[in-house]
Amino acid sequence: MSTETTDTELVGDETAANLARAALFAALLGAFAYVAFPYPLSPAPVTLQVLGVFLAGLFCGPVWGAAACGLYLLAGALGAPVFALGTAGLGVLLGPTAGYLWSYPLGAAVIGGLAYGRSAVEPGRVGLVRLVVALVAGIVVIYTSGTLGLMVTQQLGPVEAFLTGAAAFLPAEALKAAAAVGIVRSDALVTE
């Protein structure tokens, strides 16, 4: 009687690496949510979460960056305290910050798609102009959705929702975009 064992690969190495990377960026988004403070000009707090969305799109690409943000939302919906200021649950996904949160997967997909197009280049190899365009497009996606979310959940008019939900945050988003570019560029210097 002979027993022979063979290895069976359930998923390929590339898929496993992408899943691990998506889980890492979902956790990073959760950690960035703890760097938050109330903002008197808006019902939404200032957090580092959008920086996490930028990095997920840039380091994971459009599909896996969106998956990372989706995993983050799922964890929060299931009760993990990963939303701003350690909140969790479906109520957060229906509250004043809902528009921002729901936009994260799309924002990461847009950033990754515009940064890489159809090419598979390393994040540090993407041109500066392309990086900036991708990040600006991501900001537009996130803050358009956030503004619409405030209009629905807070019954604000379009101008008031834009002023309190987008315009008030743009200086901080410019700093986060600059940080994302710096992180991507520093990664290229380290790997050379």
N, C-alpha and C positions, 0 to 999 in steps of 0.2 A: 504494500500500500504506500503510495507516494503522495505526499502533499506538497504542492507547489504554490508558492505565493508570488503574486505579481502586484506591482504598483499600479494603482488606478488613479489617474489624475482627474479630480472632479472639476477643477477650473485651471486654466493655464496660469503660468507665472505672471504674465502681464495683467490679467484680470485680478489676480490676488493682490498684486502691487497697487493697482488702481483702487480696489476696495479699501485697502489699508490706508491709502492716501486720502480717500474720501472720508473715512472715519476720523482720521487725524484732523482734517480741516473742519469737520462737523464739531469735533471737540474744541478746536481753536475758536470757532464762532461762539460756542458756549462760554468759554473762558473770557472772550472779549466782551460778552454781555455784562460781566461783572465790573468792567471798567465803565461805569455809567454814573451820570449825575442828572438830577432834574434840571430842566432848562426853562426858565421863567417865560420865555417867548413862545413856548410850544407845549402842547400836552404830551409830546413824545420826549423822552430823555435823550441826552447826547451819550452815545456809546461808541465803542470801537468795532461793533458788529459789521459795519459796512466795509471796514478794512479787511475783515475776515472774508467777506464776499469777494472783494477784489482779489485777494490772494488765492482763494479757492478757484476762481475763474482762470487766473494766470498760471497757477501751478498744476491744476488738475485738468484744465481744458474745459470745453463747453459741456460735454456730457457728464464727466465725473465731477466737475465743479458744481453743476446743477444737482447731481446726486448727493454731494456733500451737504449742500444747503437743504435739500429735501430731508436728508437723514437728521439734520439739526432740528428742523421743524417737527418731524415725527417724534424725536426724543422729548421735545418740549411739550407737545400735545399729549404724550403719554405720562407726563408728570415730572420729568427730569427738570430741575430748576436751572434751565439754560437760557431763559429769556432775560431781558434787561432787569437788573437789580435782583436776580435770583428768582424771578417769577416763573410759573409753569402753568400748563393746562390749556384746554380749548378756549377758555374765556379770554386769554391773552391774544389768541389768534382771531378773536372777534371784536377786540377792543380798539382803542385809539391807535395802537401801533400795528394793527393787522395789515394795513396796506403795505407798510414797509416789509414786514416779515414775509408775507406771501410773495413779494417780489424777489426775494433773495435767489431762489433757483433760476428764475429767468434772468436776473441781473448777472449771475455768474456765467450762465450760458452765453449771454450776449458778449460779455467781456472776453471769455475764452474764444468764442467764435470770431470776434473781430481781431483779437490779438494774433490768432494763429491761422485763421482762414482754413484752408484745407491742408496746410502744411503741418508737419509734426516737428517743430523746432523746440529747442529748449527755451524756457522762459527768458533767460538772460540774453538770448540771441535775437529777440524781437526788437525791431527798431523803436526808438524813443517816440517818434510821432505816432506810430501804430499803437504803442502802449497807452499813450495819452488819449488818443481817440477812443480806444476800447474802454478806458476807465470813465471818460466823460459820458459815453453812451450808457455805461452801467449806472452812473449817477442819475442820468435822465430816467432810466427805467425805474430805479428804486424810488426816486422822489416824485415821479408822476403817480406811481401806485400809492405811495404814502399820502400824497395830497388827496387823491381820490378816496382813500380809506378814511381820512379825516373828514371829508365832506359827508360821507355816509355815516360814520360812527358818532361824529360830534355835531352833525347838522350845520356845518360851516358852508358859507358861500365859497365860490371858486377863488376869489381874490384873497379872502381871509385864510382859506386853507393853504393856498400857495405861500402866502407870507409867513404863516406859522409852521407850515409843514415842510417847506422846501427852502425858501429864501433865507430863513433864519439859520439853516444848517450849512449853506454852501461854503462859507469860509473854512469850517471844520472839514468838510469833504475835500476841499483842495489840499489841505494838509495830509489827509489820509491817502489821497491819490499820490502825492509826492512821496509819502512813506512807502507805498506799494511799489512805486518805480524804483526807489532806493533799495528796497529789499530784493526785488527781482534782479536789479543790476549787481548788487553785492553778491548774490548767489552765483552769477556768472563769473565774477572775479575769484570766488572761492574754488569753483570747480575747474578752473584753468590750471 
